[in-house]
Amino acid sequence: MKWTDDRGGNVDDRRGSGGGGGGMIVGGGLGTLIIAAIVFFLGGDPSGILNSGSMQSSGNSGEQRELTASEKQIGEMVDMMAKWNILTWDQIFKENGMTYSAPQVVLFENTTSSACGTAQSAMGPFYCPADQKVYMDMSFFGELQQKFGAKVTEFTVAYVLAHEVGHHVQTLLGTTQKVDQLRRSGRYSEEQMNRVSVATELQADFYAGVWAKRTNDSKHILEPGDIESAIDAAEAVGDDNIQKRAQGYVNQESFTHGSSAQRKEWFMKGYNTGDIRQGDTFNQLLK
């Protein structure tokens, strides 16, 4: 992935600041984390789920430290990527007669506070509709490689960030609010809401593909292997892959994010079309 001089991506770097959550949350397990992530993007408050695990003080949560040279470079990279998202989505919204407002990107380590409850590194990156911020602990990418078999590159980070910004786009377009209304209505079964969740996540993958296409058209950031690394990450966190690794079998009715094949399909549809209007996953998947 080629770097540019773009900066000013609305990044709040909380790493090294002593932590925002006062302690590391221990326990919960993969199932709890997946449930909590669903609650996040549906606009709810997962703090009751997350905080039900045992709490253990990190021991130095109040201490501040200087970021390493490598950490500072990572901060620069995320700032650049966040700015790319601002520039690209601002242009897409203008083309469609709308105004884009950018989310803030929060970099943290261990835990920090959010309007959706306590954020912790074990959750992986997420978007909180309540404060319209993307939360990222960069240690997630080591987990992605070690536990889920993805080959992590700089563009893997770009894809994940673009996916979370895709959830912000859904909030700006009213999609998140409509999904939350469905959930709160109580009229739909867990299986039905899981299908809605899948459509929501695949649309965020589609938006990430649109972003990759449009940003490369204007910035020429892609190098050989970059798109493949994004697909590799998308497939690694497909529900079928996660379930096979966690429990040894696949239960499609419990999918919340889509299969590996679906995540690849919708990311590539976004990348191949570059057209935000082609991403109606709900009509495609909920017939």
Secondary structure, DSSP 8 states (H G I E B T S, - for coil): ----S-----EEE-TTTT-SSSSEE---HHHHHHHHHHHHHTT--THHHHTTS-EE--S-TT------HHHHHHHHHHHHHHHHHHHHHHHHHHHTT------EEEE-SSEEEETTEEEEGGG-SEEETTTTEEEE-TTHHHHHHHHH-----HHHHHHHHHHHHHHHHHHHHTHHHHHHHHHHH--S-HHHHHHHHHHHHHHHHHHHHHHHHHHHHHH----TTHHHHHHHHHHHTSHHHHHHHHHSS--GGG-SS--HHHHHHHHHHHHHH--GGG--HHHHH--
